[in-house]
Amino acid sequence: LTLNGPAMTAAGSRPREATITVIDGEVAVVENGRCSLIEAIHNANDKATGAIYADCAPGDPAGADIIVLPSAGEFVLTAADNHTYGPTGLPVISSEIVFDGSYITTIQRDPAAEPFRILAVGREGELILNWTRVSGGQAVAPPERRPQVDYATSGGGILNLGQLSLDKATISGNTAVVGGGVYNGGHLVGNNLHFIDNAANYGGAALMSFGEVQIHDIDVRQSGGQNYDGVVVNEGEMELVGGYIRDNDYHTSLLNRAYLSIQGLRIEDSWLGIINEGEMTVEAATISGQETAISNRGTGAVAQTAIVDNGRGIVNDIGYLSLINSTVSGNHTDGNGGGILVMGGEVYGAFNTIIGNSAVRGGGAFVYGNPGSDIVYYCRAGMLTLKNSILSGNEALHGREAYVEQYSHRCLGRLYLDGSMVGHDGEDGTVHSVLVHAVVVDAPLADLIGTERVESASANPHHPLPWGSPAVDALLNEACELPLLYASDQLYNDRNVDGDNQPSERECDVGAVERRPLAYRAFAPFVAGKGAHQ
C-alpha cells in the first residue's frame, strides 16, 4: 500500500527504494557501528545526502526509503526525540518511509519515562507501517494543567498530518486528550488494523479523524477514558469496510459528525453503537449489545443490516433516516419503542422485518407526538413509514406492534403501514397507526415468519420466511423492481423470485428476506437384480 509513492517504471514496477536495516533494540544516537531506529529515520528523512549517521546505510535523498525492522523485535523509547508537535519519541516523518516489520515488531514507550507520543507524520511525510505494534504512547497535558486540545495532546500512539498507511499494524495501550490511539489530520489508509486498549479524555479513544480515512478489516477493542464521546470519532470523511468494534465498555462505538460509510462491520457490546450527526451510510452491518444501536440526528441510510439484541434498535431524534432490507429484532427497553423510536424527524422504511422487540409502549415502533408543557406553540412529533415490511411478534403493555402518540390535534405523530403485514392471529396490535394497503395477518406468528433468527458466516442475523407464509409472493413484481435499491434482499439474494413454485405476476415477498424457491430434483429409478444393467 502506498500513497502518492514513487512513479512506476516502464516495466510496471516501482523504483528500488533505499534500504536501511536497524539492529534489534537499538534506539538512541550512539556512534557504536550499530544502526539505531532514530538514526535510520534521520537518514531516511534527509534530503541532502541521506547519510547523516554513518552507523546506518544512507537513505535516498530524492526517493522513498525502507527501514527494515527485525522480526519480532522490540524498541523501547526512554525519552522524547523532539517537541515539533509536542513530545514525540521518534523523529517526525518528513519524507517517504516504509517501516517494514515482521511478526509484529514493537515500538513502545518505557512506562517509567515522561509522557510522549510514539510517532508523528508531518504534513510532507508519507509513512507506511507494516506488521508493527505502536504501544504505550502518552500525549497528555501535565497533571497540574487543565487538559488542552492541541497537537501536543493529540494522538497518543500516532499523530498523522500527512499520509499514513497501516498494514497489519497494532495500536495498543496509548492515551491522549483526543485520539488516544491515532489522531488523523491527513490521509489514513488501513488494512487488518487493530486498536486495543487505547484511551482518551475527550473523544476518539481509538481514532479521532478530521481528515480522510479508508480502513479495511478494523478491530477496535477494550477502549477506555473518562467520557462517552466515541471510541472512533469522525469529523472528516471515513470509510470502514469489514471488521469489529467491540467490548468497549460504556462508550459510543462510532460518533459521526461529517461523512461516514460503513460496510460489513460488526459493532458489539458497548453503550451506544452509532451516533450520527452528519451524513451516514450503513450497509451489511450487524449491531448488537448496545443500549441503543443507532441514534440519528442527521441524515442516514441503513441497508441490509441486522439490528439485534440491543436496549433499543433505532432512535431518530431529528433528521432523516432510511431503513431498507434490514432486520430489527430482539431489542428490549423499559421505555417506549423497542425496535424503532421516532422522537422527531422522519424514518422511511421498506422491506424490513421488525419482530421480537419489546417496550412499555410500542414494542416494534413508537412515534412521538407531544407538545410538552407548551401546548400552543411547541410540538415535537415524528413520522415513520414502513412499506412492504413485516411488523409482527413484538410485545408491549400498550400497542405491542406500534404506538403512535397523538397528544392533540395540534401535535400528532404519524405511522403509515403501506403494503406491510402487521400483527398476527387477526389482531394488528397497533395504536393510532394508518394502515394503507396493509394486511392484518390472520395466521399465527410462526406461520408468517420464522421466530428463531438464523445467522452464518456469510449471512447476518435474519428471520426466514417459512413455507406457506402469506408474506411469500404477496406483492406484484414491480414492487421489487423499483427503485434499484430493493432489487436484492438483506442477504444480497435476488428479489422477485418464485418462492412457492407457482409462477405468477406476484413473486415479490414482504419483509427483509426473499424466500428462495424449492430446488427441483430429478430422480432416476435404480433397478437391481438379475439381468439389470450395472
N, C-alpha and C positions, 0 to 999 in steps of 0.2 A: 504494500500500500504506500503510495506516495502522493504528495500534494504539490503540484507545480514543481516537480523534481526535474533533474537534468533531461535535456531533449533526447529523443530516441535517435539512434544511428540509422544509416540507410538500411542496415541489415535487420532493423527492428528491435535491437537490444539496447539497454541503457549503457552509456559510457561507464567504464570501470571506475568506481569510487576509490579514493584513498582509504586504506585500511589501517587502523590503529588498534593494536591489541594491548589491553591492560592486564595487570597482574592481580590475581585474586587478593582482595583485602587492602590493596594499596589505594589510598585516598589523597593524602596531602602532597604538597610540592616539596620534594626532597631529592637532592642530587645523589641518587644511590644506584643508578643504572636500571631501575625498575619503573616501568611506566605506570603512573597512577591515574585514577579516574579524572581528577581535576586537571592534571597536566594534559591528558588526552583531549579534554573538552577545549582547553585553551588553544591547543594546536589546530583542532578542527575549526574553531571559530575564527582563527587568524586569517585575514585576507591579504596579508603582505607576503610572508614566506611560508606560513604553516608550520614553522619549526621553532616555536618559542622555547620549548623544552626538549633538550637532547635525549632525555630518558625515553621519549616516545618517538615512534615513527612520525614523519611530518604529515600534516594534513594537506589537502588540495586547496590553495587559496581561491581558486576560481570555480570549484565544484563541490559536490557532496562528499561526506566522509562517513565511513562506518567505524564505529567504536565497538570492537568485539569484546564482550564481557564473558568471563569464564563460566562454564556450565555449573549451575547451582552455586555460583559464587556469592559472596556476601561483602558488602561495602558499608561500613559503619561511619557515619559522619558525626564528628565531635564538636564542630564549630561552624558558624556561618562563613561562607566564602565571600559574600558581598551583600550590600544593602540597596541594590538598584531599585527593587520593588518591595523593600522590606527585607529582613534577614532571610537569606536563601543559602542552603547548604552547598550547592554546586554552582559553577559559573552560569550566568544567564545564556541560554542558547540563542545565538545571533546569526547562525548560518544553517546550512542543510546538513543535518546529522542523523545517523541511524544508530541507536543503541541496540546492538544485536545480542540479546541474552539467550540463555538456553536452560531449559528445565527450571525456570523461574529463578533467575539471578535476583538477589535482593539488594536494594539500596535503601538504607534506613538511618534515621537519626538515633544517636545514642540517647537512651531515656534520661541519662544524667546531664545531658547538655542543655544549654539555654535554648529557649524556643526558637525554631526557624523552620521554614518550609523546606522541602527537598529540592524541587526543581522549578525553574521559571523559564518560559519560552517568550522571548522578546518579540516585538512587532515584526522584525525582519527575520525571525527564526523559523525553522521548519524542523520538527523533531519527529522521528519515527521510533517508537519504543516497542520492542519485540520481546516477549517472554521475560518480562521484568516485573518485579514487585517493588512498589514505592510505598514505604511504610514509616509511620511514627512522626511525620512532619507536624509542626505546630505553627500556624500563622495566627497568633492571638495577641491581643493587647496586653501590656504589662498589668499585673493584678491590681495595682494601685490606681489605674485609669479606667474610665468608663469605656467599654468596647466601642471602637470607631470603625466604620466600614470604609476601607480604602484598600489599595493594593497590598499594603503591608499586612493586613489582617484577612486577606482572601486567599483561598487555595492552599490548604494545609499540606496536601501532597504535591500538587502541581498547579501553578498559575500559568495559564496559556493566553497570550495576547497575539500570537502569530498563528502557526499551523501545526497541529499536533495529531499524530496518528498513534493509536494504542492498539496493538495486536497481541492477543493472548496475554494481556497485562493484568496485574492485580494492584488495586489501590486500596490499602488497608491501614486501619489504625491511625488515621490522620485527623487533625482537628483545626478549625478556623472559626472566625467570627461568621463568615459566609463561605460556602463552598468548601466544606471540610475535606473532601477527597480531591476534587478538581474544581477550580474556578475557570470558566472559559469565556474569554472576551474576544476570541478569534474564530478559528475553524477547527472543529474537533471531529475526527473520524475514529470509530472504534469497531473492533471485531473480537468476539469472545472476550468481553471485558468484564472484570469482576470488581465491584465496590463492596468491601467488607469492613464493618465496624468503624466507620468514619462518623464524625460528629461536627455540628456547627451550632453557634448560638442563635443566629438569625436566619436560618434557611439554607437549603442545599447541603444537607449533611453529607450526601454522597457527591452531588454535582449541582453547581449553580452555573447557568449559562445565559449570557447576554449576546452571544454570537450565533454561529451555525453549528449544529450537531447532527451527525448521522452515525448511529450505532446499530450494528447487527449482533444479536445474541448478547444481551446485557444481563448481568446477575448482580442485584443490589440487595444486601442483607445486613441485618443487625446494626442499623444506623442509630445514632444517639444524638444528644444535645438537649438544650434547655427549652425548646419550643416545638410547636407542631406545624411549622411553616413549610414543610415539604422536604422529603428526602431528596427528590430531584425537582429542581425549580427551573422553569424555562421562561426567560424574558426575551428570547430571540426566535430562531427557527430550529425546531428539534424534530428529528425522525428517529423512532425506535422500532426496530424490527426483530421480533423474537426475544425470548429470554424471560427473566423473572424480576419482579420487585417484591420482596417477601420478608416476613419476620422482622419488621421494623418497628415493633412496639407501638406506642401511641403517637404515631406520626402520620402525616399526609404523605402518601407514596409519591404522588405527582401533582405539582402545582403549576398550572399553565396560565401565563398572563400575556402570551403572544400567539405564536403559531406552532401547533403540536400535531404530529401524525404518529399514530401507533398502529402496528400490525403484528398479530400473533404473539402478543405479550400476555403474561400471566401476572396478575397483581394479587398478592395473598397476604392475609394476616397482618394488617396494620390497623390504623384508626380510620382514616379516610383513604379511599382508593385514588380518585382523581378529583381535584377542584379545578374547574375550567372557568377562567375569567377572560379568555381571549377567543381564539378560533381553534377548534379541535376536531380531528378525525380519528375515530377508533374503529378498527376493523379486526375481526377474528381474534378478539381478546377474551380472556376469562378473568373475571374479577370476583373474588370471594374472601370471606373472613374479615370484612370491614364493618365499621359502624354504619357507614354509608359508602356505597360503591362509587357513585358518580354524583357530584354536586355541580350543577351547571349554572353559571351566572353570565355566560357569554353566548357564543354560537357553537353548536356541536353537532356532529353526525356520528352515530353509532350504528355499526352494521355487522352482521354475522358474529355477534358477541354473546357470551353467556355471563349473566349477572346473577350469581347464585350464592346462597348461604351467607348473606350479609344481614346487618340490622335492618337497613333499608336498601333497596336497589338503586333507584334514581330519585334525586331531589332536584327539581328545576325551580330555582329561586326567581330568577329573571332571565330574559333572553329567549333563545330558540334552540330546541334540540330535536333532531330527527332520530328515530329508532327503527331500524329496518332489519328484518330477517334475524331476530335475536330472541333469546330465551331469558326470561326474568322469573326465577324460581327459588323457593326456599328462603326467602328473606322475611325476617320476623322482627317486629318492633312493638313496643308498648305504647306507641303514639299512633298517629294517623299515617296511612299509606305505606304498607309493607313493600309492595312491588315498586310502585311509582307514586311519588308525592309531587304535585304541581302546586307550588306556592304562588307563582306568578309566571308571566310569560306564556310560552306555548310549547307543547310537546306534540309532535306529529309522529305517529307510529303506523307501520304497515308490515303485515306478515310476521307478527310476533306471537310467541307463546308465553302467557303470563299465568302461572299455575303454582299452587302450593305456597303462597305467601300469606302472612297474617298480620293483623293490626287491630287496634281498638275500633277504628272506623276505616272502611275501605281497605280490605285485605289485599286485593290486587292493585287498586289505584284509588287515590284520594285527590280531589281537586279543590283547592282553597277558594273561598269567596266570602270575605269578611271585611267589614269596614273598620273594625277595631272600635275605638272609643268615639271616632268622628264619623257619625252615620251620614252626614250631609255631604262632606267634602272629600272623604277619603274612601277608597275601595282597593283592596288587594284581592285579585281574582286571577285564576289561571284558566287555560284551555288545554284539553287533551283530546286528540283524535286517535282512535285505534281502528285502522282499516284492515280488513281481511285477516284479522288476528283471532286468537283463542284467548278468552278471559274466563277461566273456569277453575274450580278446585281450590279457591282461596278461602280464607277464614277471617271473620271479624265479628265483633259484637253487633255492629251496625253496618250493613252493606258489605256482605262478605266478598263480593267481587269488586264493587266500586261504590264510592260515596262521593257525591258532589255537594259541596257546601254552598247553599244559596240563602244568605242571611236575609236579604230582602230584594225587592225588585231593583233596587239601586246597585246591588253588588252580588253578581251571580257568577259562580264558577260554571264551567261547561265541559261536558264529556260527550263526544259523539262516537258511537259504535257503528261503523259503516261497513257492512258486508262481513261482520265478525260473528263468531259463535260465542255465546255468553251463557254462563251458568250451566246447570245440569239438572236432571230429574224434573224438568218442566219449570224451574224457578230461575229467573235471571240474576237474582242476588244483588241488584244494584239499587241505588237511591239517587233520584234526580238525574238519571242518565237519559240521553237521547239515542234511541235505537233506530238507525237508518238502514233499512235492508239488512238488519241483523237477525240472527236466528237464535232463539232461546232453545237450548238443547234439551230435548225431552228424554234423552237416554242417560243412564248412569255415567259418572265421570270416566270410569275405566273403559267404557265403550267409545268415548270421544278421544281420549288422549292417554298415552302410557303414563301412569302415575310415578313410575320409577325413572330417574334420569339415567341416561346412557352416556358414557364417555370412553374415549380411546385415545391412543397416541396420535391419531390422525383426525379426530373429531372432538371438538369441545363439548361441554355438557349440553344435553338437549333431551326433549321428550318425544319419542317417535309416535307416529300415528298407528294404532292397531288396525288389523284387517277389519273392514266393515265400518270404520269410523265415518260419521256423517261429514267430517272435515275433508275426507278424501274425494277428489274430483268434484268439489262443491261449487267451484267458480268457473265462469266462462274462460276460455283460453286467453282472451285478450287481457284478462286481469293479471296474468303472469307475464305478459309480453311487454307492457309499457308501465312505467319507464324501464330502461335497461337495468336499473339497479335491482329490480325484482327478478331478473331472469335466472338467478341462481338462489338456492335456499341457504340456510345458515351453514350447511356443510359444504357449500360450493358445488352441490349437485344441481343438475338442470331442473328448472321449474317446468310446469306444464307437461308432465309425463302421465301416462295412463297408470294409475295406481290400483285399479280394480279389474284390469283386463277386460274392460268394456269400453272400447273406443267411442268417444262422443265429442261434442263441441265443448264439453266441460271436463277438462283434465287438470285444472289448477286447484291445488289444495290450500286450505286455510291454515294459517299458523306458520311457525318458523321453519319447519322441516317438511319437505315434499316426500310422500311415501313412494318408495321405489316399487316398480312393477314386479310381480312374481315372475321368477325365471321359468321359461318354458323348458321342459325336459323331454327329450325323445328317448323312448325305451325300446330296445331291440330284444325280441324274445331269445332266450337261451334254450337250446334243445340239446339234451344229452341222452346218452343211451346207445343201444345197438344201432349201427348204421348212421349215426349222426356225424356230420362233417365237423371236425375239430379245427 
